[in-house]
Amino acid sequence: MIVAGTTLRPDQVRVLAGMVDGELAAKLERAVTNKNSIVALTVAERERIVSVLASEPPSALVELHDVLVKQLAQQKRREAQDMQTKRNQERARPEGESA
């Protein structure tokens, strides 16, 4: 099963599901039950998993933690670049003209 680009066994996904709660835990359990090959995660779900795994993650989930940290950092860089591009475009626009 692939979770956020990381291959995990169903038992590892169940361990992760036991570490989180609410809809995310249910989503992970459903993925195992339904034998899904891929589990897509929202940014908020990725952040939640990183938070849960931040202090001494089980060895089987260290790679997932590291991958999610990198993905979230890339997301933040993209958002910052998008904001900078938008500001630059607004500065380049003639005065009085709106988007």
C-alpha positions as CSV (number, residue, x, y, z in Angstrom):
1,M,0.0,0.0,0.0
2,I,1.3,3.4,-0.9
3,V,0.7,6.3,1.6
4,A,2.0,9.7,0.5
5,G,4.5,8.0,-1.9
6,T,5.8,5.6,0.8
7,T,5.2,1.9,0.6
8,L,3.8,0.5,3.8
9,R,2.5,-2.9,4.7
10,P,-1.2,-3.1,5.9
11,D,0.0,-3.8,9.5
12,Q,2.1,-0.6,9.4
13,V,-1.0,1.4,8.2
14,R,-3.0,-0.1,11.1
15,V,-0.3,1.0,13.5
16,L,-0.5,4.5,12.0
17,A,-4.3,4.5,12.2
18,G,-3.9,3.6,15.9
19,M,-1.7,6.7,16.4
20,V,-4.1,9.2,14.9
21,D,-7.8,9.6,15.6
22,G,-11.1,10.7,14.0
23,E,-11.7,10.7,10.2
24,L,-8.0,10.1,9.4
25,A,-7.9,6.9,11.5
26,A,-11.1,5.7,9.8
27,K,-9.7,6.6,6.4
28,L,-6.5,4.5,7.0
29,E,-8.5,1.6,8.4
30,R,-10.9,1.7,5.4
31,A,-7.9,1.6,3.1
32,V,-6.6,-1.5,4.7
33,T,-10.0,-3.2,4.8
34,N,-10.7,-2.3,1.2
35,K,-7.2,-3.4,0.2
36,N,-6.6,0.0,-1.5
37,S,-3.2,0.2,-3.2
38,I,-2.9,4.0,-2.8
39,V,-4.0,6.3,0.1
40,A,-4.1,10.0,-0.9
41,L,-3.6,12.5,2.0
42,T,-4.6,16.1,2.2
43,V,-2.1,18.7,3.5
44,A,-3.9,18.7,6.8
45,E,-3.7,14.9,7.1
46,R,0.0,15.0,6.3
47,E,0.6,17.6,9.0
48,R,-1.4,15.6,11.5
49,I,0.7,12.5,10.8
50,V,4.0,14.4,11.0
51,S,2.8,15.8,14.4
52,V,2.0,12.3,15.7
53,L,5.2,10.8,14.4
54,A,7.4,13.8,15.6
55,S,8.6,12.2,18.8
56,E,10.2,8.8,18.3
57,P,8.1,7.3,15.4
58,P,8.0,3.5,15.2
59,S,11.0,2.3,13.1
60,A,8.6,1.1,10.4
61,L,7.2,4.7,10.0
62,V,10.4,6.7,10.0
63,E,10.6,6.8,6.2
64,L,6.9,8.0,6.0
65,H,7.7,10.7,8.5
66,D,10.7,11.9,6.6
67,V,8.9,11.8,3.3
68,L,6.0,13.8,4.7
69,V,8.3,16.4,6.2
70,K,9.9,16.9,2.8
71,Q,6.6,17.1,1.0
72,L,5.2,19.7,3.5
73,A,8.4,21.8,3.1
74,Q,8.0,21.7,-0.7
75,Q,4.4,22.7,-0.3
76,K,5.4,25.7,1.8
77,R,8.1,26.7,-0.7
78,R,5.6,26.6,-3.6
79,E,3.1,28.6,-1.6
80,A,5.8,31.2,-0.8
81,Q,6.8,31.4,-4.5
82,D,3.2,31.8,-5.6
83,M,2.7,34.6,-3.1
84,Q,5.9,36.3,-4.3
85,T,4.9,35.9,-8.0
86,K,1.5,37.5,-7.2
87,R,3.1,40.4,-5.4
88,N,5.5,41.0,-8.3
89,Q,2.6,40.9,-10.7
90,E,0.7,43.4,-8.7
91,R,3.7,45.7,-8.5
92,A,4.2,45.5,-12.3
93,R,0.5,46.4,-13.0
94,P,0.0,50.0,-13.9
95,E,-1.5,52.1,-11.2
96,G,-5.2,52.1,-11.0
97,E,-5.5,48.9,-13.0
98,S,-7.1,45.9,-11.2
99,A,-6.7,42.2,-11.8
